[in-house]
Structure formats: C-alpha cells, structure tokens
Amino acid sequence: GHPLTGRESGIHTHGLRACHDGILVGMRTLLIDLPSLTTRHVVGSNPRRFVVTQGHTAPPSQGQIAEGPWTLLCPFSATDSPAMKAWQSRGHEVIGMEENPFSHGWWSSFKAQTQVRACMVEGGARVAQAVLDAGCWNECHVLTAPHAIKQGLEAPAKPAWRPARETTLGEDTLQTWVNPQPNGQPC
C-alpha cells in the first residue's frame, strides 16, 4: 500500500527495524497491507518477521505476501491445523505458543523459542493495542501525519501519560513514550 507518513518517518521506522532482530505484525496486517518489514532505507540487517495468528487463516495466493520466510506464532493447539500446514508447505515456520498473547510468559516463551533478543511490534491496530494493554513494552513510537484518513481501523490508544519526547520528522509528528514500569521483561 501507500505509506500514510512521509519519507523522514519511513527512514525513522526503518532505523528502528535495524535496531531489532525481530519484528511482529498481526495476520490482518500481513494480508491487507502486505508489508515487507525491511530496512531498505537504512544500513542494517532486516529483522526476522513474525505474524501473530489464531492459526485458522490459510496463506494467500503465491506472490501475495513479501518474499522470504515468515514465522507464524499461533496457539499450540492450532499448530497442526490445515491452515498452518499450508503455511509450512510454502516454507514458512509455525511456532506454537502456550501463554496468553503478549503476557510476560508469552514473551519469555517467544524469546526462548526464537532466540530473538529485541522485537519491534509494528502492528496493526489490534496487535499494537494488545501489547500496550499487556504492559510488556519498553518504548512506544507514534508517528502522526498532518492529514487525517477517513477509513480504516481506529488507532490504538496512546499511553495515558505525557510522551518522553516529541519532535517533527518532515511534515509528521513523532511522539515517543517510555514505559516506566514494564510488566516483566518486554521483548
């Protein structure tokens, strides 16, 4: 799709990706936005790509999602579902997760199973809100474009306290919150 924010915001986002060895989105974001989740605008390694799913969504037609392997994170009970088997047959990895999504236990299991030390959660709206609600996060970066969009999902609620930093990137505004009391050891 077409980016909602400007070039400077894209460079900032790609820089954040380069600082993480994992990046996570929800299944809806993967299928609708078709993100590549790369660091193509900055120097740095691409993070390993993860998708949170309930385990019931089959992969789209060949060529519909970004090239390369994705790792799907689903409830342990869904790892053998026909949908997850279809993802695996296309070269994607499926990892069963037993804990409540985004809880301290879930992140601990995620890190142990994937060897990822730092994971960036890029969304979409439902995943971002679930992570914020769980409290297992270090920083929250919110980029706001100068123009409003008239359709789509409602953005996640921002943290209740004032951002630690606010700056402009081109025509966009970047607000950064720091979690004063992360719930456990966030990813």
RABELGI-V976368 format. One record per backbone hydrogen bond with DSSP energy under -0.5 kcal/mol. NH is the residue of the N-H (numbers start at 1). CO is the residue of the C=O. E is the energy in kcal/mol with one decimal. If there is no record, write none. Layout:
nh=NH co=CO e=E
nh=NH co=CO e=E
This chain:
nh=10 co=6 e=-1.9
nh=11 co=7 e=-2.3
nh=12 co=8 e=-2.2
nh=13 co=9 e=-2.7
nh=14 co=10 e=-2.6
nh=15 co=11 e=-2.2
nh=16 co=12 e=-2.2
nh=17 co=13 e=-2.3
nh=18 co=14 e=-2.0
nh=19 co=15 e=-0.8
nh=19 co=16 e=-0.9
nh=20 co=17 e=-1.6
nh=21 co=118 e=-1.4
nh=22 co=118 e=-1.5
nh=23 co=48 e=-2.5
nh=24 co=120 e=-2.8
nh=25 co=50 e=-2.0
nh=26 co=123 e=-1.1
nh=27 co=52 e=-1.6
nh=30 co=26 e=-2.1
nh=31 co=27 e=-2.5
nh=32 co=28 e=-2.5
nh=33 co=29 e=-1.9
nh=34 co=29 e=-0.8
nh=34 co=30 e=-0.8
nh=42 co=39 e=-2.2
nh=48 co=21 e=-2.1
nh=50 co=23 e=-2.8
nh=51 co=71 e=-2.4
nh=52 co=25 e=-2.3
nh=53 co=73 e=-2.6
nh=58 co=56 e=-0.6
nh=64 co=61 e=-1.9
nh=66 co=35 e=-0.5
nh=71 co=49 e=-2.2
nh=72 co=70 e=-0.5
nh=72 co=93 e=-3.3
nh=73 co=51 e=-3.3
nh=74 co=72 e=-0.6
nh=74 co=95 e=-2.2
nh=76 co=97 e=-1.5
nh=78 co=75 e=-2.3
nh=79 co=76 e=-1.4
nh=81 co=78 e=-2.0
nh=84 co=55 e=-0.5
nh=85 co=81 e=-2.4
nh=86 co=82 e=-2.0
nh=87 co=83 e=-1.8
nh=88 co=84 e=-2.4
nh=89 co=85 e=-2.3
nh=90 co=86 e=-0.7
nh=90 co=87 e=-1.1
nh=91 co=88 e=-2.1
nh=92 co=87 e=-1.9
nh=93 co=70 e=-1.7
nh=95 co=72 e=-3.1
nh=97 co=74 e=-3.0
nh=103 co=100 e=-2.0
nh=107 co=103 e=-2.5
nh=108 co=104 e=-2.4
nh=109 co=105 e=-2.4
nh=110 co=106 e=-2.8
nh=111 co=107 e=-2.8
nh=112 co=108 e=-2.2
nh=113 co=109 e=-2.5
nh=114 co=110 e=-2.0
nh=115 co=111 e=-2.2
nh=119 co=187 e=-4.2
nh=120 co=22 e=-2.7
nh=122 co=24 e=-2.4
nh=122 co=120 e=-0.7
nh=123 co=24 e=-0.9
nh=128 co=124 e=-3.0
nh=129 co=125 e=-2.5
nh=130 co=126 e=-2.3
nh=131 co=127 e=-2.4
nh=132 co=128 e=-2.5
nh=133 co=129 e=-2.8
nh=134 co=130 e=-1.9
nh=135 co=131 e=-1.1
nh=135 co=132 e=-0.6
nh=136 co=131 e=-0.7
nh=137 co=135 e=-1.4
nh=140 co=177 e=-2.3
nh=142 co=140 e=-0.6
nh=142 co=175 e=-3.0
nh=143 co=141 e=-0.5
nh=144 co=173 e=-2.7
nh=164 co=176 e=-1.9
nh=165 co=176 e=-1.8
nh=167 co=174 e=-2.4
nh=169 co=172 e=-2.3
nh=172 co=169 e=-2.2
nh=173 co=144 e=-2.5
nh=174 co=167 e=-3.3
nh=175 co=142 e=-2.5
nh=175 co=173 e=-0.5
nh=176 co=165 e=-2.6
nh=177 co=140 e=-2.6
nh=179 co=138 e=-3.0
nh=180 co=178 e=-0.6
nh=182 co=179 e=-0.6
nh=183 co=135 e=-2.5
nh=184 co=182 e=-1.4
nh=186 co=184 e=-0.7
